[in-house]
């Protein structure tokens, strides 16, 4: 490729295949209809307005399933998610919120997508980043943290022509603005690992420069909303993933409509990766041991009445930790 700051450009349908310390990112977009009394869809999926039930029977989503050895970082752009796990944690989160789950040495959870609106459609968009853990972090207990949209820092930058960029800092820092803390046993928690996750919104014709990071870092930009973006003068079409040179400034220039970009960068862990389904460890032997342990223990008892519970329609956003000992409501913080 002629542009020295761009390594690759790839079209994306659903899955973004990434590099250490990231594993991949799933980009879910569903056109859910109005919800019924059970928080499920009232009409079937159509080619014009498609949606998936995933593994849910009544409510779309992912009923009880296990993970170990990595982290899920779930960013909701629209819609609602109900979370339950085998640690006794639970919560409801929605547009603009981020859930960070360190699966550590094993946890079961479910993620259901309740259709809370009965009088209108329930559009849904969600990113889930699978982010690796170091060998030591894989041995730690699982942990869960909510980052509410009201608390996630934003940096507003105005270019020389008065056009604005909004950088939502999910991890790391942008210029002098630091993100909220990550779970303590996360590769992203240590500042020296430079794990920067930004959700960038560019007004029409806005320009933005992203500072350089280290030469050893991984760096990707995913352009997921808008007709056309320019990265260092190179045209980037809608829904394309760009791998970028890390140790140089990168210049973004938008076209004539609002653009949205997910920005991912960080120092690699550098350990072997052995991945089988929902488990990510460092060797086949470790995977075999983990699956045997899961078959024996299920990573602890499932404390919820069904594999796919959901909260009542009227439930506001909240997070419950330590089996309900600590409960927080973002609108009351």
Residue pairs with C-beta under 8 A, 6 or more apart in sequence:
1 7
1 8
1 9
3 231
3 232
3 233
3 234
4 245
5 231
5 232
5 244
5 245
5 248
5 250
6 231
6 232
6 234
6 242
6 243
6 244
6 245
7 243
7 244
7 245
8 241
8 242
8 243
9 234
9 236
9 240
9 241
9 242
10 240
10 241
10 242
11 237
11 239
11 240
11 241
12 27
12 222
12 224
12 239
12 240
12 241
13 239
14 26
14 27
14 28
15 24
15 25
15 26
15 27
16 24
16 25
16 26
16 27
16 220
16 222
16 241
17 24
18 24
18 25
18 218
18 220
18 264
19 218
19 220
19 243
19 268
20 132
20 218
20 268
20 269
20 270
20 273
21 131
21 132
21 187
21 188
21 193
21 195
21 218
21 266
21 267
21 268
21 269
22 129
22 130
22 131
22 132
22 218
22 220
22 264
22 266
23 70
23 130
23 131
23 132
23 273
23 275
23 280
24 129
24 130
25 127
25 128
25 129
25 130
25 222
25 262
25 264
26 127
26 128
26 130
27 125
27 126
27 127
27 222
27 224
28 52
28 124
28 125
28 126
28 127
28 128
29 124
29 125
30 50
30 51
30 52
30 60
30 79
30 113
30 123
30 124
30 125
31 49
31 50
31 51
31 121
31 123
31 124
32 41
32 51
32 60
32 79
32 113
32 115
32 121
32 122
32 123
32 124
33 41
33 42
33 43
33 49
33 51
33 115
33 121
33 122
34 41
34 42
34 115
34 117
34 118
34 119
34 120
34 121
34 122
35 41
35 42
35 114
35 115
35 116
35 117
35 118
35 122
35 313
36 42
36 115
36 118
37 118
38 58
38 59
39 58
39 59
39 114
39 115
39 116
39 310
39 313
40 56
40 58
40 59
40 60
40 115
41 51
41 53
41 60
41 115
45 51
45 52
49 121
51 60
51 124
52 60
53 60
54 60
54 61
54 62
54 113
55 61
55 62
55 63
55 65
56 62
56 63
56 112
56 113
56 308
57 308
58 308
59 112
59 113
59 114
59 115
59 308
59 310
60 112
60 113
60 115
60 124
61 81
61 82
61 110
61 111
61 112
61 113
61 308
62 110
62 111
62 112
63 110
63 112
63 306
63 307
63 308
64 84
64 108
64 109
64 110
64 302
64 304
64 307
64 308
65 108
65 109
65 110
65 278
66 106
66 107
66 108
66 278
66 279
66 294
66 298
66 299
67 101
67 103
67 106
67 107
67 108
67 109
67 278
67 279
68 103
68 104
68 105
68 106
68 107
68 138
68 278
68 279
68 280
68 281
68 290
68 294
68 299
69 103
69 104
69 132
69 133
69 138
69 279
69 280
69 281
69 290
70 103
70 130
70 131
70 132
70 133
70 138
70 280
71 100
71 101
71 102
71 103
71 130
71 131
71 132
71 133
71 183
71 186
71 187
71 188
72 99
72 100
72 101
72 103
72 128
72 129
72 130
72 131
73 98
73 99
73 100
73 101
73 128
73 129
73 131
73 170
73 171
73 197
74 81
74 98
74 99
74 100
74 101
74 111
74 126
74 127
74 128
74 129
75 98
75 126
75 127
75 128
75 129
75 170
75 199
76 93
76 94
76 95
76 96
76 97
76 98
76 125
76 126
77 95
77 96
77 125
77 126
77 127
78 95
78 123
78 124
78 125
79 94
79 95
79 113
79 122
79 123
79 124
79 125
79 126
80 92
80 93
80 94
80 113
80 114
80 116
80 122
81 92
81 93
81 94
81 99
81 111
81 112
81 113
81 126
82 90
82 91
82 92
82 110
82 111
82 112
82 113
82 114
82 309
82 310
82 311
83 89
83 90
83 91
83 92
83 93
83 99
83 109
83 110
83 111
83 144
84 90
84 109
84 110
84 304
84 309
85 101
85 107
85 108
85 109
85 110
85 142
85 144
86 107
86 108
86 109
86 298
86 299
86 300
86 301
86 302
86 303
87 107
87 142
87 144
87 300
87 323
88 303
88 320
88 322
88 323
88 324
89 144
89 319
89 320
89 321
89 322
89 323
90 304
90 319
90 320
91 99
91 146
91 317
91 318
91 319
91 320
92 114
92 311
92 315
92 316
92 317
92 318
93 99
93 146
93 148
93 317
93 319
94 317
95 149
96 149
96 152
97 146
97 147
97 148
97 149
97 317
97 330
98 146
98 147
98 152
98 170
99 144
99 145
99 146
99 147
100 144
100 145
100 146
100 147
100 182
100 183
100 186
101 107
101 109
101 142
101 143
101 144
101 145
102 133
102 137
102 140
102 142
102 143
102 144
102 183
102 185
102 186
103 133
103 142
104 133
104 137
104 138
104 139
104 140
104 141
104 142
104 143
104 185
105 138
105 139
105 140
105 141
105 142
106 142
106 290
106 293
106 294
106 297
106 299
106 300
107 142
107 299
107 300
108 298
108 299
108 300
108 302
110 304
110 307
110 308
110 309
112 308
112 309
112 310
113 124
113 126
114 310
114 311
114 313
115 122
116 122
116 313
118 313
127 262
129 197
129 264
130 280
131 186
131 187
131 188
131 195
132 187
132 269
132 273
132 280
133 185
133 186
133 187
133 269
133 280
134 187
134 269
134 271
135 271
135 282
137 185
137 186
137 187
138 280
138 281
138 282
140 185
141 185
142 299
143 183
143 184
143 185
144 183
144 319
144 321
145 181
145 182
145 183
146 319
146 328
146 330
147 170
147 180
148 317
148 330
148 333
149 330
150 330
150 331
150 333
151 180
151 330
151 333
152 168
152 169
152 170
152 179
152 180
153 168
153 169
153 177
153 178
153 179
153 180
154 166
154 167
154 168
154 169
155 166
155 167
155 169
155 174
155 175
155 177
156 164
156 165
156 166
156 167
157 164
157 165
157 167
157 208
158 164
158 165
159 165
159 206
159 207
159 208
160 207
161 205
161 207
163 202
163 203
163 204
163 205
163 206
163 207
163 254
164 203
164 206
165 200
165 201
165 202
165 203
165 206
165 207
165 208
165 252
166 200
166 201
167 174
167 198
167 199
167 200
167 208
168 198
168 199
168 200
168 201
169 177
169 178
169 179
169 196
169 197
169 198
170 179
170 197
170 198
170 199
171 179
171 182
171 188
171 195
171 196
171 197
172 178
172 179
172 188
172 191
172 194
172 195
172 196
172 197
172 265
172 266
173 179
173 196
174 196
174 198
175 211
179 197
181 189
182 188
182 189
182 195
183 189
187 193
187 195
187 266
187 269
188 195
188 197
188 266
192 267
193 266
193 267
194 213
194 214
194 217
194 265
194 266
194 267
195 265
195 266
195 267
196 213
196 263
196 264
196 265
196 266
197 262
197 263
197 264
198 210
198 261
198 262
198 263
199 260
199 261
199 262
199 263
200 208
200 252
200 260
200 261
200 262
200 263
201 258
201 259
201 260
202 208
202 226
202 229
202 252
202 254
202 258
202 259
202 260
202 261
203 254
203 258
204 254
204 255
204 256
204 257
204 258
205 253
205 254
205 255
205 256
206 253
206 254
206 259
207 251
207 252
207 253
207 254
208 251
208 252
209 249
209 250
209 251
209 252
210 249
210 250
210 251
210 252
210 263
211 249
212 246
212 247
212 248
212 249
213 219
213 246
213 247
213 265
214 246
214 247
214 267
215 246
215 247
216 246
216 267
216 268
217 246
217 247
217 265
217 266
217 267
217 268
218 246
218 264
218 265
218 266
218 267
218 268
219 243
219 244
219 245
219 246
219 264
219 265
220 241
220 242
220 243
220 244
220 263
220 264
220 265
221 231
221 236
221 241
221 242
221 244
221 250
221 252
221 261
221 262
221 263
221 264
222 240
222 241
222 242
222 261
222 262
222 263
222 264
223 229
223 236
223 237
223 238
223 239
223 240
223 241
223 242
223 259
223 260
223 261
224 238
224 239
224 260
224 261
224 262
225 238
225 258
225 259
225 260
226 238
226 254
226 255
226 257
226 258
226 259
226 260
227 238
227 255
227 256
227 257
228 235
228 236
228 237
228 238
228 255
229 235
229 236
229 252
229 253
229 254
229 255
229 259
229 261
230 236
230 252
230 253
230 254
230 255
231 242
231 244
231 250
231 251
231 252
232 250
232 251
233 251
233 253
236 242
244 250
246 265
252 261
271 282
272 282
272 283
273 280
273 282
274 280
274 281
274 282
274 283
274 284
274 286
274 287
275 281
276 287
276 291
279 287
279 290
279 291
279 294
281 287
281 290
293 299
303 323
316 329
316 331
317 329
317 330
317 331
318 327
318 328
318 329
318 330
319 327
319 328
320 326
320 327
321 327
321 328
